């Protein structure tokens, strides 16, 4: 009896929407880890794995945020700039002597305003998401530069040691806090996406926007929500970056929007909207991190790393487009 | 003497080893309007394609203007001079009517174009044909009728002797259809031939000289004008008998529109009785857009009142309409009402959280819904990917979602439009299922088609307002011409 229940639970888990691609990329991830472990046994040391998990955390966070946006059929190019904004605003405030936790709250509010602005531009003003977020990307980077008078900040100081430990250096159960933070954010947002009405509205908006409207989904509100979620995730990633370096750097988060898209699509989130699960984003972010880390261990130059990752992203999107274009046909009456 | 334009002689076409056209023989002569009616869509696309293009066939011969153009051992992929008038516009916006008629056609070789010369030529041609058209009107501002007339003239002046009229009732109201058919008849008298593809035998009987009934890629029956009677077609179609006795009949007014108006247009007033099915037939397509917008909550009327169960509806978003118990199912619900990326159960229960007022549906609810609706939906209820389901199963899903929500008023927009005969019967059965659940239904349509079979009341709209009302026993006295 118990065995039957276990079997059906496994069956249910495996038959979840989008799980097929997640399983495929997980197998790919395991193979990659084995290969890198064989090339350099240092890959499997505790120290490297702990560092790897910490390294993955920001990519996972921004990947989750981008996944929310992609599932609605939109895109957020301002993610990297919001990471930069978050890093610079928080660091600047801390160097001015403001309590680190108050600085975190102020930074969070600023980033959420940016997300809200993105949502309004796309949903209410009907701007193409690519253009709208391209604009806010530049604005966000400008804010990151102007906030400390076009200079990187000094060290955030001893007073912010608690902040640094909480977001980066500290460990819980032997694993760096940065990873735990990313995992907790992932759990909460995964629950929101997979178990709540809001989540279903997000999928519905990306799947068939007209049907969603006719089914009473407030599409504008849904789009604003996903952009706010993306900004929230970027803000946390920015705080982790600030805690890791101990200073605010104006170019923090550069190109992160592309890493976020890569983590999402490798994990099976469709750029066409409507499909994908956040578990896939975890695997996507892990592949991203393992490739960076493993190729570095293998002694591959940066250029090769970029080419390999680029090819994986293109192939993932291509597979999604091919699968989706074959699915749109509906069988007629026999 | 009548000239032969097109002849199919024992044409068979196999696609992936399956016969999609089987021993098809028919002939079209000049001056004729031949109706084509398909019980299902097997072979329909291929037949239309073979009439236009000489692609490979498996057996038989095709003659066009008395020349053998295609046979089973030689197909040169050439195109026959056949024009198509369909919902998709073939004219190019931004160019004048004269440009569209003369320049945008095969064989036009002039490099320098003199607009006045073309316009003079067009005016002379129109005069000769006996058709009036404002040739200075921009193409993008042409009405549906003017657009079709322009396409017809383009076909005539381009030397096309055969025109396929493809499902005109999809985009023309009954009145326009009648007007356009007068012009078609006029052109037929001048020697053109027409293939009139229609959804419904009543339309075919009215407007064609002969009607060919296809089923599974084969000709089932050819009807000459004298054979066009209900008795003769009855053995070939599935007649639907609505079991109207099932639904509880209440005489109370459920919904009332009182003098509603948008952007200064005519005021609309009508009443819908509880438990009944009312059809609003929009003869000239002037009312439908406003009504859909108002009933779905997307448009706020400037004036008037909407009353549901005696209470004024003041809120006006789609979400509010759902809360009040009004669901609008759009035209082509498979594409406009379902979520292809959601599973069957997710689609089925999509509106339920709103009804239950909870964000998370408890598992026991889902299990109970699965058990109850599994009996109606069959194995498809467990489908994770609904895009693999048949149209019939998808329509069932759309209507089951409504059944589960159980609205007070269900608004159906063109429910049987674009459907084959078989598809229409299926949808009528689903509407009957809604009636059996005592759901009040409002059907909005521009063509009567089969809607009357499930209706208790018919309201006629013309020039944006309701001009006539028929009860069920008066349906026979209604004619939409």
Interface residues (C-beta under 8 A of the other chain):
Chain A: X15 X17 X195 X196 X197 X198 X200 X203 X204 X206 X207 X208 X210 X211 X212 X213 X214 X215 X216 X217 X218 X273 X274 X275 X327 X328 X329 X330 X331 X332 X333 X334
Chain B: X40 X41 X296 X298 X317 X318 X319 X321 X322 X323 X328 X329 X330 X334 X335 X336 X337 X338 X339 X340 X341 X342 X343 X346 X350 X351 X353 X354 X358 X359 X360 X384 X385 X387 X388 X389 X390 X391 X392 X394 X420 X422 X423 X426
